[in-house]
Amino acid sequence: MSEDEPTSSVAPELLTREEHRLTHHGRYELDSQTRKLTKNGKTARLRHRLNLAIIVLIVLIVITYLVLFFL
């Protein structure tokens, strides 16, 4: 056994493909018993989606103004 390998004998909790997709590669909190997103996980996922939507809308507004300005 080399020094770089972890010494813990406990295997990491494996996620199914659906759970991995649901948690966005383990980024959002998942309840270990129900295997569903917790309230904090749902909040974090919604916050991420809303931030992404705001950024896309801002970019589209800027593009629209540029097109109208140079038209």
C-alpha positions in Angstrom: 0.0 0.0 0.0 1.5 3.4 -1.0 1.4 6.6 1.0 -0.9 8.3 -1.6 -3.8 5.8 -1.1 -6.4 6.6 1.5 -6.3 4.5 4.6 -10.0 4.5 5.2 -11.6 1.1 4.8 -15.1 2.6 4.2 -16.0 2.7 0.6 -17.4 6.0 -0.7 -21.2 6.0 -1.1 -21.9 5.2 -4.7 -24.6 7.1 -6.6 -26.8 5.6 -9.3 -26.8 7.3 -12.7 -30.1 9.0 -11.9 -28.9 10.2 -8.5 -25.6 11.4 -10.0 -27.6 13.4 -12.6 -30.1 14.7 -10.0 -27.3 16.0 -7.8 -25.3 17.5 -10.7 -22.3 15.3 -10.2 -22.7 15.3 -6.4 -22.9 19.1 -6.1 -26.3 19.1 -4.3 -27.1 17.6 -1.0 -28.8 14.2 -1.2 -30.7 12.5 1.7 -29.0 9.1 2.3 -32.2 7.4 3.4 -34.8 8.6 0.8 -32.1 9.1 -1.9 -33.8 12.4 -2.9 -32.6 15.9 -2.7 -32.9 17.6 0.7 -34.4 21.0 1.1 -31.0 22.6 1.0 -30.1 20.6 -2.1 -33.3 21.8 -3.9 -32.6 25.4 -2.8 -29.0 25.2 -4.1 -30.1 23.7 -7.4 -32.9 26.3 -7.9 -30.4 29.1 -7.0 -28.0 27.8 -9.7 -30.8 27.5 -12.3 -32.1 31.0 -11.6 -28.6 32.5 -11.7 -28.0 30.9 -15.1 -31.3 32.2 -16.4 -30.5 35.7 -15.3 -27.1 35.6 -17.0 -28.6 34.3 -20.2 -31.3 37.1 -20.2 -28.7 39.8 -19.6 -26.6 38.5 -22.5 -29.6 38.4 -24.8 -30.6 42.0 -23.7 -27.1 43.3 -24.5 -27.1 41.5 -27.9 -30.5 43.0 -28.7 -29.3 46.5 -27.8 -26.2 46.1 -29.9 -28.2 44.9 -32.9 -30.7 47.7 -32.6 -28.0 50.3 -32.1 -26.0 49.3 -35.2 -29.0 48.7 -37.4 
